[in-house]
């Protein structure tokens, strides 16, 4: 999971991209638990800190 949250100056941020995609889908489905986890992951990425492993697990498992 550390790779997903590393600072990647000048590059796309995979964790952020995945979280935004999942956030859109979870919003469409009314999945409030996943929406909140996505928001926390996005917030952590914007702050430059590692998201909680439990939140990342929810985000990654959404399409799995």
N, C-alpha and C positions, 0 to 999 in steps of 0.2 A: 504494500500500500504506500510505502514511502515514495516510490517512484512516481506515483500519481500526484503527490502533493509537493514535489520538489519545485523550486523556483526555476522557471524555464524562460528566462529573459529572451524576448524576441521570437519565442516559439509558442505554439498553441499549448494550452493547459488542459491535458486530457481529463483530469478529475473535474475541472470546472465545466468542460464541454459535456461530459457524461451527465453530470449533475443537472445541467440546464435541460438536456434532452429528457431525462427522467422526470424532472420537475414539470415540464410541459405535458408529458403523458399522464403523470399522476394527477395533475390538475384536471385533465379531461375526464379521468375516471373517478374523481372525488376521493382519492386515496390520501387522506389528511396526514397519516403517519409518515408516508413516503415524502409528501410535500415538505413537511417540517424537517425531515432528515436532509433533504436536498438543500433546503435553505441554510441549514447549519454547515453543510459541506461547502456551499458557495461562499458563505460568510468567512469560513476558515481560510479558504483559498484567497479571498480578497485581502485578508489580514496577513497572509503569508505564513500561516501556521498549519500544522498537520490536522486534518479533520479527525474526529473521533472514529476509531475502528468500527464501532457499532453503527454509526451513521453511514460509513462507507460500505459496510456489509449490506445495509438496506438498499442503498443506491445501486450497487453492483448486482444484487440479486433481483432487482425489479424486472429485468427482461429475461432472467434465467429460468 
